[in-house]
């Protein structure tokens, strides 16, 4: 049975994930086995907290909709009898989602649009040209990209999509609170680091930038680092498999706790770093959402790594999976110090084309469970995908010419692996304009076939919503740029 302290510490993170996406339930049960061991009282408390936070999130979203003069359709038929519901779907016990025979998830958005997994209905969309200025002038050289086109695209993301990061964010003071060289002797030195955020302007908000750094035990010089957004799952006393693979190269690994920066739900927007900057007041339409707040935190974590004597922060890669995959791509787009980005199964508003009707869509992200990731202005594009000024290929292009490794899974159709590949294809011209090696193909590769010869890479593993099968390929890709770490023969 989990202790009361452990229960309280993990409740907020678990509840936040469940609020964001009911589809995370099965994954969470596997990742947090303690959920199965909760007492009836603890489980009831979690369910009550979930209900309260969902209600608060919905109320916050509705207030922003009113502020923008928007409203959800109010004449939709009941889901169970909706004539537009795709045929041959069934519901699983305890779930409000619908599923087809292949196990794909179907939901109806607030705008009445159902999930789609049929290429014939993926939509007739026109992607914005990443190499054409807003006035229609073609971008013909690198100077025009850096001085004109890239700022246009970045501004659209900051004002309309993810929200502006305030210019006057508070100072973060880092403290190494623990150095552990005994738990994994001969393998890793584990540092626990806390970034204390100055909250004097609004003491009720108490964000922090918390990271764990795994450094190779026998390093003889500064080493590259792979920074994972969110964290790893491993049994107590065991190194996560991903960390072991990184250490085997003589590199360091790190993870950043996003929940300590900003809670992953709409109920928490008056707390965390967003609440601190707004002094507990509701957001304005172009204020930052959770993903932009996390990217600020990831940049502060990189600030710390630049001061760690064991780390070569010029060789720092950012990696994340699922919503944290979205964040990995955003972090690299917003902060050019990240040398490599790996967004895994990042889906809509991450690495897959947004205007394409497949799996997770703009509507889903603008819904009550995910809208908090985004700026309030993003709600304008729910049900009006064609009006959104940017698409995922341009987010990838913001990272160019730095290397990006995009991955999906054949059984993770919610994240749309084909749309992720098409986004990489769409970013290819920007890489080539900047003298980098692009993707090099417009043909979707077969499952488990890695396209990693260029600076823009792709892999669609045979499997579901996970990054585990792609770690060996990512590290092979990253070695082209980072080389081997410097370790002594004592390893």
N, C-alpha and C positions, 0 to 999 in steps of 0.2 A: 504494500500500500504506500503511495507517495506521501511524504511528510507534508504537514500543513504549510511549512515554509516553501518547499519545492512547489507545492500546488499553487500557492499565491504568486510565486515568481514566474511560473510558466503560463498562468491563466491568461494574462493579458495578451501574450504572443499567440497562444492557441486560438483564443476567441477572435483576435483580429484577423487571423487567416481564415477562419470559418465564416466570418462576416463578409469578407471580401469575395469569397467564392465558395458556394456550397459544394462545388465540384472538387474541392480540396479535401473533403471529408475522409475518403478512403486512404488517400496519401498520408494525411495527418495521423490516422490511426496506426499506420505502419511505422511512421517516423517517431511518434510519441506513444510507445506501448503503455506508458503510465496512464494514458487516458482510459484504457481498458480496466485499470486497477483502481479507479477512483471509487470512493464510497458513494452511496446514493446521495448523500448530502452535498458532496463536492460536485458531483455531476449535475445536481439540481442548481447549485450555485452558478456553475458554468453556463447552463442553459438560460438561467435568468439574466446573467450578465450579457449573453449573446443577444437576447431579445431587447434588452435596454439599449445596447449599442447599435443594433440594427435600426431601432426606432429613432435614435438620435442622429444616425447617419442619414436616414431618409428625410428627417426634418431639415438638416443642414443642406442637403441637396435641393429640397423644395424651396428653401429660402433663396438659394442662388438662382434657381429657375425663375422665381418671381422677380428677382433683381434684374435679370436679363430679359424679362418680358416673354418668357418661354413657358410652355405647358405641355405635359404629356397628353396624348390622345385619351379621351375619357369615354369612348364608345366602343372599346374593344370587346368582343365576345368572350365568354369564359374560355380558358385555355383548353379545357377538356373537350369542348364542342366547337372550337375554332375551325371553320372550314378551310383556313389557310395552313393548318398544321400539316406537315408532311405526312404521307401515308405510312402505315406499318410501323408506327412507333409504340413503344410500351414504357411504362414507368416501373422503376424498381421500388421495392418497399422502403419507406422512410425517405424517399427522395422526391423533390418537386420537378426534377429534370425528366426529360424523355430520352429514349435511346433507340437506335436502330439495331438491326441484326449484327452489325459489325462492332457495336459498342460505342459508336460515336454519340456524343452528348448534344442534345437539342434543347434550346430554351427560346422562349419568345421574349423579345426585348420590349421595353416600355413603349416603343413606337410601333409595335405589332409585327416586327420582322422576325421570322424564324431562322434558326441556324440552317446553314446549307452545306452539303458535302457533294454536290453534283457540279462538275465543271461546266455543264451546259447552262447552269444558273448562277455561275460565279460573277456575272455582271459584265456589262460593256462599259469599262471605265477608261479614262484617259489619264495617264500619269503626267504630273507636272515635269517639265524638262529641267533637270538639274543644271544644264548648261545653257540656260536662257534667262536673262535678267527679267525682272518683273515688267519692264517696258518692252519686252520682246527682243531685245538685242542679244545676239548670240555671244556666248563666252568662248573666246578663241585662244586664250593663253592663261597661264598660271596666275599672273598678276590680276587679271580680271576676276578670277575665282576668289583669290584671297581678299582683294580690296572691295569687290562689289557683290558677287553672287553668294559667297559663303555668308557674309553678314546679313543678306536678305533672308536666306533660309533660316539662319540661327535666330533672327529676330521673330520670324513667324512662329518658330517653336517656343520661344520665350513668352510671347504675348498671347498666342492663341491655343497652344497645346499644353505645355508643361508648366508655364508660369515663370514670372521673372524672379530670379534670385536677388534678394535685396543687396544693395551695395554696402550697407553698414552693418553687416552681420557681426556678432560679438566675437571677442577673442576666445580662443580655445587654448588652454594650458594642459599639456600632456604630462602624465605621471606614469612611470612604470611601477605598478603596484606589486608585481610578483615576477620573479625569474626562477623557473623550474628546470633544473638540469638532471633531475633524478628519476622522474616518471618514465622517461624514454632514454635511458642512458646509452650514450654512443650514437643515438639517432638524432635527437632534437633538443634544443634549448627553447623552452616555451616561455614567452613573455606575455604577461597580461598588462594591457595598457588602457588607461582611462583618460579621455580628453574632457577636462572640466570646462564647460561652456559658461562664460560670464552671463549670469541671468539677473544682474542687478536692475535692469530695466523692467523686469516682470518676474519676481521671485517665485510666483506660483507655477511657472513652467520650469522644468528641470531636465532639459535634454543633456545628453552627453555623447561623446564619440568613443565607443568602446571597441577595442580590437584585440585579437589574439594573434601573436606572431610566432611561427615555428621556424627557427633558424637551424641550419645543419650544425650538428655538434662539433664537427671537425673542420669548419670553414677556416681558410687561411687568408681570406680577403673579402672584400665586399661582394655580395652575391645578388643575382636577380631575385625578384619576388613576384609570386602570383597571388593577387588579392581577390578573395572570393566575397562577393556581396552576400550578406546573410549569415552563412556559416556552413558547418558540416554536421553530419550525423554519424556518430560512432558510439560504440559501447564504452562505458567508463573504463579508463586505463588503457584504451587502445587508440593508436593513431588512426585518424580517418584515412581510408585508402587513397584518397586524392592527395592528401598531405604526404603520405609515404612515397607516392610516385614523384612528387615534386622534390622531396628531399633526396631521392635517389639520384637526381641530376646535380646535386650540390647546390640547389636553389632553396630559397625560403618560401614559405607559404604564410598567408595571413587571412583572417576573416574579420568582417566588420559587422557588428550588431546593429542592424538598421532600426530596430524597434526603440533603441535608446535615443536615436536621433529624432524620429518622428513615428508615432503609432500608425499602423497600417489600417486605418478606418476613418470614416468621416466624423465619428464622434470625438476624435482626438485632435481636430484641427485648431482648437483653441489652446492646446497644450503643445509640448515638444518645441522644436525650433520654430515652427510656423507660429504657434501660439505666443512664443517668446517675442518674436519680431512684431506681431500684431497686438501684443499686450492683452491677449485673451479675447480680442474682438474678432468678429467674422471676417472672412477674406473678401477682398475686392476681386472683380472678375479676372484680372490679369495677375493676381498674386500666385505665388508658387504653390504647387500641389506636393503630395508626398514624394513622388519620384524626383522632382527637382530638389526637394529638401534632402533626400538621401544622397543626391549627387553632390550637394554642398558638403555633407558629412564625409563622403568618399574622398573629396578633395582635401578635407582636413586630415583624414587618415594618411593621405599621401604626404601632407606636410610633415606629419610625425616621421614617416618612413625616411624622409629626406634627412632627418637628424639622427637616425639609428646608425651607429658606426659599422654594423654588420651588413647593412643593406645598400645596394646600388640602386637608388630610386630612379635613375635614368632608364633602368631596365625593369619597369614595373608594369605588369599586365593586370587588367581588371576582368574578372570572370563572374558570371552569375547565371542562374537557371530560373526559368519561368518568370515571375514578376521581377525577380532579381536579375534575370537576363535582360529584361527591358532596362533595368537600372544600369547594368554594366555598359550597355551601348550608349545610354544617355550620359553617363559619367564621362566616357571617352569623348563623346561629341562636345561636351561642355568644357572639358579640361584637357588641353592638348599635351599635358605632361604624361598621360597614360600612354605607354608605348605600344600596347597591343590590347585589343578587346575581344572577348569571347561571349557573345550573347547566345545562351542555350535555350532552345524552345521558347523564345521570347514572345512570339505571337503578336496580336494586335497592339498597336502603339509601342511596339518594340521592333522586331526585325522582319515581320511579315507585312505585305502590302495591305494597307488599311481599306482602300476603296474596293477591294476584292471581297465578295461575299462568300466567305468560307470560315467555318468554325467561329472563333472569337472575332468580333467586329467592333467598329466604332460604337455602335449601339450598346454593346455589352459593357464596354469601358465607360460609357457615359451613363450607365445605369446606377442604381442606388448602391450597388456593392463595390464599384470600382471607381466612381467619378472622382473620389478624393485623391487619386493618383495625379490628377490633372489640374490645370487651371480651370477656374469657373467658366471662362470663355469657351472651353472645349465642349460644353454642353450644347452649344449652338449647332454642332455638327451631328448630334444624334438625329437619325432619320433624314439627314441632309449630307450624306457622305461626299457628294460631288463638290460641296462648297468648301471643304477643308483645303487649305492652300498648299499643304505639303503631303508627302507620303514616305513610307519607310525607307525607300531607296535613297532619299535625301538625308535622312538621319544617318544612315551608313556612310553616305558621302561626306558628312561633316567630320568623320574620323579620318578620311583620306589625307595624305597617302599612307598613314599608319596601318599596320596589318589588322584585319578583322577576320575572325573565324566564326561563321554562322552555322549553327547546327539545328537539326530537327529530328523527329522520330517518325517512322512509318505508321505507328499506331497512335501517334499524338496529333490527330487531325484537327483538334480544337486549336492548336497553335499554327496550323496550316504550313507544313514544311515546304510545299510547292510554292506558296506565297513568299516564304522566306528566301527560297532560291531565286524567285523572280525579283525580289528586292535587291539581292546581291547583283543580279544581272543589270538592274537599273542603275546601280551605283558604279558599275564598271567604267563607263566613259569618264567619270571624274578621276578615277585612279589613273587611267591612261593619260589624261590631260596633264596630270601632275607628275608624269614620268615614272609612275609605279606600274607594277604588273597587276593587271586586273584579274577577273575570274577566269577568263580565257575560254569560256564556253557559254552557250545559250541553251544547252540540252541538259535537262535534269538528270543527274547521275543516278545509277542504280543504288539500292540500299547498301550501305556499308562501303561504298566506293568514295574515297576521299579525294576532293579536288583542292589540293594544297600547294600547287606549284607557284601560284602567284601571291601577291600581297593581300588579295581578297580571296578567302577560302570558304568551302562549303562541304558539309557532310550530313547525310540523312541516315541515321543509324536504323537498323532493323529492330524496332522496339517502341516503347511508349515514352511517357513524359518523364525523362530522366537525362542527366548529363553523364552518368557513370560510363557508358560505353565509349564516349568521345574523348575522355581524358588522355588516353595514350596518343591519339592523333593530334590533339591540341598541343601536347608537349613536344611532339615531333615537329609540328608547325612552328612553335615558339623557339625551338632550338636554332632555327635558321637565323634568328635575330639576337638571341641572348647567349648562345653558346653554352658551354658547360660552366658550372660553378667551380670556384677554387676550393678544393678540400684536401686535407692532408691524408697520408697513407693510413692513418689511424682509423679511418672510417670503417 
